[in-house]
Amino acid sequence: MPFPSETLRAWCENVQELIDAPREDRCSYTDGLCQCEVDTAIMYAPQDQRAQLASGLFWSVWIDQVLWDVLGGQGAALYDDFASRCPFPKLYSHPTPGYASPYFIISRDRQYPIPTRELLLEDKQEFWGEIAQWLTNEADVLVTQMAEQTFRLDLEERFGPEFAYLFEEQNE
């Protein structure tokens, strides 16, 4: 199976269009969104697609952050290969330099509908399922397991306890 799938490739293209779209509160980032513009960007989507967009943004931002950490960041061959195939969006911190936690996208104080548990788990399978398979094929199962451990540690450090279900053993 070619990586990325047509679905994942289309997701990356559509998100890039959203990042590039003129809108109120648009920041100057060309590869992602600032925290201050997430609500406006998601509200740009049709009402019935906002929770889905938020879930997809959440997973793509989080997967990119974890793989950056596990694979060694920009300049590391496997991360660069991943990022060239799947240019997932970055989430920039508004108050400080650097990246923000993807938890921000699914926190309960947003203007858009927060993705449900079911939607987040469905999208986990869609996004992480495909990427975990690619990672296992390109590196090995130990690298994939290291990424999953990094997701769990990140949940403990930067997320509320109500999201522990995202990487419980029975959900993998």
N, C-alpha and C positions, 0 to 999 in steps of 0.2 A: 504494500500500500504506500503510495507516495505521501511524503510529509512536506508541508501540511496538507490536510484534506481540503477539498474545495470549500467546504463550510468554514473552516478556520481561516483560509486565505481571504474569503469574502468578509469575514468578521474584521480582520485586520484592515482591509481596504475601507470598509464602512466606518470604522472607528477613526481612521485617519481623516476621512471626509468630515466627521463630526469635529475633530480637533481643529481642522482648517476652516470650518464654517464661520462666517461672520455672525457674531452675536454679542449681546450686551455682556459686559464683564469678561470679555475674552482677553487672556493673557498672551504673552509672546512666545510661549513654548510651542515648538513645532513637532514634538514627539510625545506629547501628553497634555495633561490638564493640571492646573493649579487647584488646590482645595477650594479657593474662592470662586471657581467657575464650574465646579462639578454639578451643583444644583441646576444652574442655568443650562448647562450642556444636556443634562438628562431631561430637563423640562422641554427641551427643543424637540424631543421625540414625541410621536403621537401618544396620547394618554394611556392607551392600552398596551404600549410597548415599554413604558418607563421602568417598571420593575425588572423586566427582562434585560434591558440595557444596563441597569444598575448591577445586576447579577453578573453579566458578562464583563463589565468593566472591573468589577471586584476581582473576579477570577483571573482575568488577563493581567491586571496590575500585580496581584499577589504572586502568581506563577512567575512573572518576570523578576520580581524582587527576590524570590527564593532561588531561582536558577542563577541569578546574578551572584548571590551569596555562595551557593554550592559549587558552581562551576568556575568561579574566580573572576567574574566581572568582565568588563570590556577589555579586549586584548587576549582573553583566554579563548582558544580555538573553538571549543564546543559551545561556549556561550555566544560567541560571535556568529557561529553557524546557526544556532537557534534564533538569535535576534534578527538575522538576515532573512530567515524563513518566516518567522512570526514576529513582526515588529509590534509587539504589544505596547500599549500606552504606558507612560510613566505617570505617577501621581506625585506632583510636587507639593512640598509643604509651603503653606502661605506665610506663617510667621517666622520660619527659620529656613536657612539654605538646606537643600537636600530633598529626600523623598519622604512622603507621608505614609502612614499606615493605611492599607486598603480597608481597614476597619471603618475608617471615616466614611466610606461609600455606603456601608450597610448599617451605620449607627442609627439610632432611632430618632434623631432630630433632623431629618431631611425634609425637603419640600415635595419630594416624589414618593411613591409607594415603595416601602422597603421590601426587598425580595423575601418570599416565604422560605421556610426551611426546605420544603420540597423543591422549590425552584433552585435554590443554592446547591442542593445535592444533585439535582439533575444536571445543572451546568458544570458541577465539579466533574461528573462522569464525562461530559462532553469535552471540556477543556483539558482537565488534568489527565483524563483517561487516554486521550490521544497523545499528549505530550509525554506522559510516563512511558507509554509504549515506545515512542521514538527514542527517549532517553535510554531505556533498557537496551534497545537495538544498537544505538550509537556508542554507548559507554558500557554499562552493565547494570545488573539488578542492584548492586550495592550502591551505585550512584543514585538510582531511583529511590532506594530505601533511605539514603542520606537526605534527599530532598524531602521525603515524607516526614522524617524526624525533624527537619528544619521547620516545616509547616507546623508541627505540633508545638515546638518550642516557641515559635512566633505567636501561636494562639495563646500560650501562657503569658507571654510578655506584653503583647500589644492589643489583645482582644478581651472583650468581656467574657466571663465564664459561660454565658449562654450560647456561645458559638463553638464550644468544645466538640460538639457533634460533627463538625466539618471534617475532622480527621480521627474519628474513633475507628477502631479496628473493624467493626462490623460494617462500616460505610465504605471500606476500600475494596 
